[in-house]
Amino acid sequence: MKLEKREITLNEYDSLEETYYFQKTLLKEYAELLCHVTRKETRGAVLRLMAETGEDLCLVTDLMNGSAIENN
């Protein structure tokens, strides 16, 4: 049996969807970490990162919606 090389093409929506799921998972992990943090400074840093990740998640969602409209 001979293996063939196949070209894998990702479109913009697939890339955005992968980024969306990564950001969503990261946000969940930050929330889990927040339950275990005891230092005030660390809590502040985690909350700041959660806010930034939430903003990124919203941006990716908007881009996905725009990409889906263009693909239809």
LINCORGI-V91745 format. One record per run of one state. SS is the DSSP state (h for helix, s for strand, l for the rest). FROM is the first residue (numbers start at 1). LEN is the number of residues. If there is no record, write none. Layout:
BEGIN
ss=SS from=FROM len=LEN
ss=SS from=FROM len=LEN
END
This chain:
BEGIN
ss=l from=1 len=11
ss=h from=12 len=23
ss=l from=35 len=5
ss=h from=40 len=32
ss=l from=72 len=1
END
